[in-house]
């Protein structure tokens, strides 16, 4: 009966749910957008490894507070020798791989094409295992090439495309600064990264070759990477690494450390907390639209009760109980709100479809907006809740009508 009432007044029903549609669109769009951003950003960070420790100059979660900033600035950067020390001291049962890397912006040229400001990453051999570096053409560095610092390079797919176009880059030579290197591999395409860490725009060279070209001390992002074995608690391993680093740097007990042992959860937890606050703000903004929509549906329900007063009287005269009348009008309000919510979610899906098409042209596969099942469920539940709130008073009013007086209504 509630569905039949909606069908009999299609235009009025559609107009009454516009406020709900706008409100659900705002809430679900914000939640889905924030959820998509959170997932994509966390995926970009966790690509570095959720079971990896990073020994660096700068901390990821302690900067600020009462600790003087100039003490951070005066810290020495991580050195290759520290990576070798940690590798020799850490148990193989706890640390699967230890690596070192630093990067530098450099001019890269080949085939008459010059790329300024290209990020050249100097990596030790273990880096390829920790970061799961893969190539779609050619191969990775051999252990001998890494140990001897052979003039070889692995190119990101974007760099390879810019230097060689559609031609085969493997086996060709490129100039990195003043050094000529042979290309032995092309990285698999990843797509543009929203945090600018895509391998597509990187050039990788062996660490020993890089140390002969640049000074790692000029790069604050120089880092030692330690990958934990499966089943090893990362916090426990961080304690071991901290003790060994204090031993290597000859820090006395009680003296502040001049290094940081970071892990990815420091960033991903902070990102999740930030987006949680943004979601709350979006819910408040969408809530105002939902309030307006709630009043609109309630007004329509009062009109519906007024129009069907005689019908209500007949139903009660035939023995319809109080709860039947109330539930009938309450369901009508819920259906109206759910219809508005579904329309709102459909509009969100269309919006994301258009935005994804635009993002595909600019960022490739690096970022995508997704309307998840949890976001859709949120839209349905909020719609149903608003329906209950909007329809409760009109439904109660209808249920309390006197059957004799209701049947006499014109």
C-alpha positions in Angstrom: 0.0 0.0 0.0 2.9 2.4 0.7 4.5 1.7 -2.6 1.1 2.1 -4.4 0.7 5.5 -2.8 4.1 6.6 -4.1 3.3 5.4 -7.6 0.0 7.3 -7.7 1.9 10.6 -7.1 5.1 10.1 -9.1 5.9 13.8 -9.7 5.2 14.9 -6.2 7.2 12.0 -4.8 10.1 12.8 -7.1 10.1 16.5 -6.1 9.9 15.6 -2.4 13.0 13.5 -2.5 15.3 16.2 -4.2 16.5 17.4 -0.8 17.4 13.8 0.2 19.1 13.3 -3.1 21.3 16.4 -2.6 22.1 15.5 0.9 23.0 11.9 0.2 25.0 13.1 -2.9 27.0 15.4 -0.6 27.6 12.8 2.1 28.4 9.8 -0.1 30.5 11.9 -2.5 32.7 13.3 0.3 33.0 9.9 2.0 33.8 8.1 -1.3 36.2 10.8 -2.4 38.0 10.8 0.9 38.0 7.0 1.1 39.5 6.8 -2.4 42.2 9.3 -1.6 43.0 7.5 1.6 43.3 4.1 -0.1 45.4 5.5 -3.0 47.7 7.5 -0.7 48.2 4.6 1.7 48.8 2.2 -1.2 51.5 4.6 -2.5 53.2 4.7 0.9 52.8 1.0 1.7 54.4 0.2 -1.7 57.7 0.9 0.2 56.8 -2.0 2.5 54.8 -2.4 5.6 57.5 -4.7 7.1 60.4 -2.3 6.4 62.2 0.1 8.7 63.9 3.2 7.4 66.9 4.7 9.2 67.0 8.4 8.3 67.9 11.9 9.5 64.3 13.0 9.9 61.6 11.4 11.9 58.1 10.9 10.4 56.0 11.3 13.5 58.0 13.2 16.2 58.9 16.4 14.4 57.8 19.5 16.3 56.9 19.7 20.0 59.6 20.7 22.5 62.5 19.2 20.6 64.5 22.1 19.0 64.3 22.0 15.2 68.0 22.9 14.8 68.9 19.6 16.4 67.1 17.7 13.6 68.9 19.9 11.1 72.3 19.2 12.6 71.9 15.4 12.4 74.1 13.5 10.1 72.5 11.7 7.2 72.5 7.9 7.0 75.7 6.5 5.5 76.4 3.4 3.4 78.8 2.2 6.0 75.9 2.1 8.5 73.9 -0.2 6.2 76.9 -2.5 6.0 77.3 -2.5 9.8 73.6 -3.3 10.4 73.7 -6.0 7.8 76.6 -7.7 9.5 75.1 -7.4 13.0 71.4 -8.2 12.5 70.4 -11.8 12.6 69.3 -13.3 9.2 66.4 -14.9 11.1 65.1 -11.4 11.9 66.2 -9.2 9.0 65.6 -10.6 5.5 67.4 -7.7 3.6 69.3 -4.6 4.3 69.7 -1.9 1.6 70.9 1.7 1.2 69.8 4.4 -1.3 70.0 8.1 -1.9 68.9 10.2 -4.9 69.9 13.2 -6.8 68.4 15.4 -9.5 70.5 15.2 -12.6 70.4 15.9 -16.4 69.8 12.8 -18.4 70.2 12.7 -22.2 70.1 10.2 -25.1 69.3 10.2 -28.8 69.5 14.0 -28.9 66.9 14.4 -26.1 67.8 16.0 -22.8 65.7 15.7 -19.6 66.6 18.2 -16.8 65.9 17.5 -13.2 65.5 13.7 -13.6 65.6 11.8 -10.3 68.5 9.5 -10.3 68.3 6.9 -7.5 71.5 5.2 -6.4 70.6 1.8 -4.9 72.4 -1.1 -3.2 71.7 -4.6 -4.4 69.2 -5.4 -1.6 67.0 -2.5 -2.6 65.6 -4.4 -5.5 64.3 -7.2 -3.2 62.9 -4.9 -0.6 61.1 -2.7 -3.0 60.2 -5.5 -5.4 61.7 -3.6 -8.3 60.5 -5.3 -11.5 61.2 -4.7 -15.2 59.0 -5.2 -18.2 61.9 -5.2 -20.6 65.5 -6.2 -20.0 66.8 -7.2 -16.5 67.8 -6.0 -13.1 71.4 -5.4 -11.8 73.5 -8.5 -11.2 75.3 -8.8 -7.9 78.6 -8.3 -9.7 77.3 -5.1 -11.3 76.2 -3.8 -7.9 79.4 -4.7 -6.1 81.7 -3.2 -8.8 79.6 -0.2 -9.7 79.3 -0.9 -13.4 78.0 2.0 -15.5 74.5 0.4 -16.1 71.1 1.9 -15.5 67.4 0.9 -15.2 64.9 3.4 -16.6 61.4 4.2 -15.5 58.9 3.7 -18.3 58.1 7.4 -18.7 61.8 8.3 -18.9 62.4 5.5 -21.5 59.4 6.8 -23.5 60.8 10.4 -23.4 64.3 9.4 -24.4 63.7 6.7 -27.0 60.0 7.1 -28.0 58.6 3.9 -29.2 62.0 2.4 -29.9 63.7 -0.2 -27.7 65.8 1.4 -25.0 67.5 -1.7 -23.6 71.1 -1.9 -24.8 71.3 1.8 -25.7 73.5 4.3 -23.9 72.5 7.3 -22.0 74.4 10.1 -20.4 73.7 10.8 -16.7 75.4 14.0 -15.9 78.9 13.5 -17.3 78.8 9.7 -17.1 77.8 7.4 -19.9 75.7 4.4 -18.9 74.2 1.4 -20.7 70.5 0.7 -20.3 69.9 -2.8 -19.1 66.2 -2.7 -18.1 62.9 -0.7 -18.3 60.7 -0.7 -15.2 57.1 -1.9 -15.4 54.7 1.0 -15.8 53.0 2.1 -12.5 51.2 5.3 -13.5 51.5 8.8 -12.0 51.7 8.9 -8.2 49.8 11.5 -6.2 52.7 11.7 -3.8 55.3 11.9 -6.6 57.0 8.5 -5.9 56.3 6.7 -9.2 59.2 4.7 -10.6 58.1 5.7 -14.1 60.0 9.0 -13.6 63.1 7.5 -12.0 66.5 6.3 -13.2 68.2 3.6 -11.1 72.0 3.1 -10.9 74.1 0.9 -8.7 75.1 2.5 -5.4 78.8 2.2 -5.9 78.5 3.9 -9.3 76.4 6.7 -7.6 78.9 7.2 -4.8 81.6 7.9 -7.5 79.3 10.5 -9.1 77.7 12.2 -6.1 78.1 12.7 -2.3 75.3 11.0 -0.3 75.9 13.7 2.4 74.2 16.3 0.2 70.9 14.3 0.3 68.7 14.5 3.5 66.6 11.6 2.2 69.5 9.1 2.2 68.3 6.1 4.1 69.1 2.6 5.3 66.2 0.1 4.7 65.8 -3.0 6.8 63.2 -5.6 5.8 61.9 -7.8 8.6 61.3 -11.6 8.0 57.8 -13.0 8.1 56.5 -13.2 11.7 59.1 -10.8 13.1 57.6 -8.0 15.2 58.6 -4.7 13.5 58.7 -2.8 16.8 61.1 -5.3 18.3 63.3 -5.1 15.3 63.3 -1.3 15.6 64.6 -1.6 19.1 67.5 -3.8 17.9 68.3 -1.4 15.0 68.2 1.6 17.4 70.7 -0.1 19.8 73.0 -1.0 16.9 72.8 2.6 15.5 73.6 4.1 18.9 76.6 1.7 19.1 77.8 2.6 15.7 77.5 6.3 16.3 79.0 6.0 19.8 76.1 7.6 21.6 76.4 7.5 25.4 73.4 6.2 27.5 70.9 9.0 28.0 72.1 11.0 25.1 69.4 11.9 22.5 69.7 9.9 19.3 70.8 11.7 16.2 68.9 9.5 13.8 65.3 8.3 13.3 64.0 4.7 12.8 60.8 5.1 10.8 58.1 2.8 9.6 55.2 3.2 7.2 52.4 2.9 9.8 53.6 6.3 11.1 52.4 7.9 7.9 49.4 5.7 7.1 48.0 6.1 10.6 48.4 9.9 10.4 46.8 9.9 6.9 43.8 7.8 8.2 43.3 10.1 11.1 43.4 13.2 8.9 40.8 11.7 6.5 38.6 10.6 9.4 38.3 14.3 10.4 37.6 15.3 6.8 34.8 12.7 6.7 33.3 14.1 9.8 33.3 17.6 8.3 31.7 16.2 5.1 29.0 14.5 7.2 28.2 17.7 8.9 27.9 19.6 5.6 25.8 16.9 4.1 23.7 16.8 7.3 22.4 20.3 6.7 21.1 19.2 3.3 19.6 16.1 4.8 17.7 18.3 7.4 16.2 20.3 4.5 15.3 17.1 2.7 13.8 15.7 5.9 11.5 18.7 6.3 10.5 18.3 2.6 9.5 14.6 3.0 7.7 15.3 6.3 5.7 18.0 4.7 4.7 15.7 1.8 3.7 13.0 4.4 1.4 15.5 6.2 -0.2 16.3 2.9 -0.6 12.5 2.1 -2.2 11.9 5.5 -4.6 14.8 4.9 -5.6 13.5 1.4 -6.1 9.9 2.6 -8.0 10.6 5.8 -11.2 9.0 4.5 -9.2 5.9 3.4 -7.6 5.7 6.8 -11.0 5.8 8.4 -12.2 2.9 6.3 -9.1 0.9 7.1 -9.6 1.4 10.8 -13.4 0.6 10.5 -12.5 -2.7 8.9 -10.2 -3.6 11.8 -6.8 -2.2 10.8 -4.8 -1.8 14.1 -3.0 1.3 15.2 0.4 -0.1 14.3 -0.7 -1.1 10.8 -1.7 2.5 9.9 1.5 3.9 11.5 3.7 1.4 9.7 2.1 2.0 6.4 2.9 5.8 6.4 6.3 5.2 8.0 7.2 2.8 5.2 6.1 5.3 2.6 8.5 7.9 4.1 11.3 5.4 4.2 10.8 4.4 0.6 10.8 8.0 -0.5 14.1 8.7 1.3 15.7 5.5 0.0 14.7 6.4 -3.6 16.2 9.8 -3.1 19.4 8.2 -1.7 19.7 5.8 -4.6 19.4 8.7 -7.0 22.0 10.5 -5.1 24.4 7.6 -5.2 23.8 7.1 -8.9 24.8 10.7 -9.4 27.9 10.1 -7.4 28.7 7.1 -9.6 28.2 9.2 -12.7 30.4 12.0 -11.3 33.2 9.5 -10.5 32.9 8.0 -13.9 33.6 11.3 -15.5 36.4 12.2 -13.1 38.1 8.9 -13.6 38.0 9.4 -17.4 39.7 12.8 -16.9 42.2 11.3 -14.4 43.0 8.5 -16.8 44.2 11.0 -19.4 46.4 12.9 -16.9 47.6 10.3 -14.3 47.1 6.9 -16.1 46.5 4.1 -13.7 48.1 5.9 -10.7 44.8 7.1 -9.2 41.1 6.1 -9.3 38.0 7.2 -7.5 35.8 4.3 -6.3 32.3 4.2 -4.8 32.8 1.3 -2.4 30.2 -1.0 -1.0 30.6 0.5 2.5 30.0 4.0 1.1 26.8 2.8 -0.7 25.6 1.1 2.5 26.2 4.3 4.4 24.0 6.1 1.9 21.2 3.6 2.2 21.2 3.5 6.0 21.3 7.3 6.3 18.4 7.5 3.8 16.3 5.0 5.8 17.1 6.8 9.1 16.0 10.1 7.6 12.8 8.4 6.4 12.0 7.2 9.9 12.6 10.7 11.4 10.6 12.4 8.6 7.7 10.0 8.7 7.3 9.3 12.4 5.1 12.2 13.3 2.8 12.1 10.2 2.4 8.3 10.7 1.6 8.7 14.4 -1.0 11.4 13.5 -2.6 9.1 10.9 -2.7 6.2 13.4 -4.5 8.3 16.0 -7.4 9.5 13.7 -10.9 8.6 14.9 -12.4 6.2 12.3 -15.8 7.8 12.4 -14.6 11.3 11.9 -12.0 10.2 9.3 -14.7 8.5 7.2 -16.7 11.8 7.2 -13.8 13.8 5.9 -14.2 15.3 2.5 
